[in-house]
Amino acid sequence: MNDSKKMAKIAYDALDEKKAEDIRVIDISGITVVADYFIIANGNSDNQVRALVDNVQEQLYKAGYEMKQMEGYRQGKWVLLDFSDIIVHIFDKENRLFYDLERIWRDGKEIDLSEI
């Protein structure tokens, strides 16, 4: 398993552990140089969104991966975690529906990390 896929799996598991809803992993490596994977999920409240963010950050840190940037944590509506090879988007329900990143990045290939 390559490094970016390993990072995506750690992020997926961290989100799943904290009961994130509708976790999607999209391979965008063939359509952009921004990152290899987008991981998209949502929580039910600002507090759950922040708990999801904290767990992803902690698990990737423990595995030796450094976060480059974080945006939106204080508001807890849409938090972006940039780990270079993967970018994790954690939304509240309303903003996930509004921004619909899955539609915007539909040229990417959705993969099922729950099977790994």
ABEGO torsion letter per residue (X at the ends): XBAAAAAAAAAAAAAAAAGBBGBBBBBAAAABAABABBBBBBBABAAAAAAAAAAAAAAAAAAGBBBABBBGAAAGABBBBBAGABBBBBBBAAAAAAAGAAAAAAABBBBBAAAX
